[in-house]
C-alpha cells in the first residue's frame, strides 16, 4: 500500500501531472475519474505476477450476467466512447486513448491505469469506469452495471496533431486490445486484419481444452511531446500461468511493437505458444471455392519463416478437413510471420478489402534457443472464424514453476520487414495430373507454383531454372519450369505432377536453382491425398 505521507510530500497529483507536462486540470477536462495512487514499476508488476503464480488461480468476481447478456451485438453497437473523454486527449504525446465497453461478448472487466511520476517515483492510478464516458441510449442495459464496473479493452487513436480532414483521430485508431489477450494493429494500408495474442495455451491439444488467459490490468505511460511511440504495461492472468508484459508501440508508416514478457507457470502446459498470431484463411487460388462468388477470401495466405540457418521458407495456408498441426524445428530463429502477399483487388472483389490486410512478422530479440514454429490449421466454412494460429514453442518443457523471459518485435506491415534477396512464391495452383488430351491418371495431382523477382529477373536468355523437389514419400513426374507469359521479368512457374504413396498427408518441398546458385525461397506444401 502506498505511504500517503510520502506521496503528499512529493507534491501529490498536481506535482505528478506537472512533471509529465500536463496541466493540473488536464484529466478533469476529459471527465476521467482516477483512483488512489499506488507505487508502480515493471519490476513490481513482474514480482506481482510471480507471487500470484505461487497461489491457486482465483477468477475475478463476475459482473451481473443478466445485465451483460442484454448488452448483445445490437446494444453494444449503440454504445460509443466519447472522444472528448479520451485519455491524453490534449497530450502529452500524439495519441489519445479510448475505451471499449463491456458486453455479452466481452464480459471480463479490465482495469485501466494512468502512470504518473513524482519526485522520481512512478505511481499508478486506476481510471474508474463511469457510464458518462460513453454515448449510449437512455434505455441502454449498460446503465444497469454497478459503479466501477471496468472496461473491456482500449485503443490508441491516430495522432491528435494530424489533419482532421485527412485522418480524424476521433474516428480512426491504429491499435486495439480487446478480449482475453488479443490485440491487433493496422498496417501501412490502413486496414485491420489478423490478430496477435499475449500467449497461446494448449491449442489443438486432443486431451485438454484450449485456455485463454486475460490481460486484466493495463498501465499507460504518458508519451513525450511529439513522440511517435506509446508504452503500455499489462498483467496477464490465467489458470496455468501469469505474466507481466511491456509494449512499446510505434506508429509511423506501419506499426512496430517491441514486447518484453515474463511468464510464471502455475501448472504444466502441453503446448505453450510464444508470440502467437491468429488469422483467417478460407480459400485462395491454392484451394478455390465452389460455394462463394469471390475468387479468394483470407486475411493471410501463407506462413513465412527465416530459419536460424538462413533458409527462407514459404508455406501456403490450408483449410483442412480436420484440425492439423505442423511443426518446423529450428534453433535461434530469425523470424516468422503470417503474411498477406496477394495485394490485387481483383483477386478478392470485396469491399472489406482483404487485399489491404496487414502482414504480421515476429522478430525474436535475443537468443530463443531450440524449439519449433508451429502452425495450427482448423477447418472453416465461413470467413467469420479465425482458424489459423502460428507461434513459437520452446523445446524445453513448460512445467509448473518455470519462469520464461523473452523479448520480441512485431512488425505490422505490407511486406516482410527483411525481404529475402531470393525470388518469392506468389501463387500455388493445383489441378488434375496428366497431360491435356490424354486420359487423366487417378491419384495424380498437378502443381503450378509461381515465383517472382530476385535472381530470376536476371537469368541469362535461354537459361531455365532447375526444380529441386523432395517429398516425405511419393513420386514426381512431368517436371518443367517456364516463364509466365505475361511480360513481367523474373516471373516463372514450376510445374510438376505428384503421385502420393497412400492416403496419409505428405510434405512436399521445392526450390529453384541454376547451377550452384539458389534462385528462390523454399516452398513447402502439405498435400492431403484424396
Helices and strands as residue ranges (DSSP letters): H 4-9, H 12-19, H 26-30, E 33-34, E 38-39, H 42-53, H 65-70, H 73-77, E 80-81, G 83-85, E 95-100, E 111-118, E 121-128, G 131-133, E 134-135, G 141-144, E 153-159, E 173-178, E 182-185, E 195-197, E 200-201, E 214-221, E 229-237, E 241-251, E 255-265, E 272-279, E 281-283, E 297-298, E 302-306, E 312-316, E 324-331, E 335-339, G 345-347, G 354-356, E 359-365, E 370-377, E 388-394, E 403-413, E 424-432, E 444-452, G 454-458, E 466-471, E 475-483, E 491-499, E 506-514, E 517-518, E 522-527
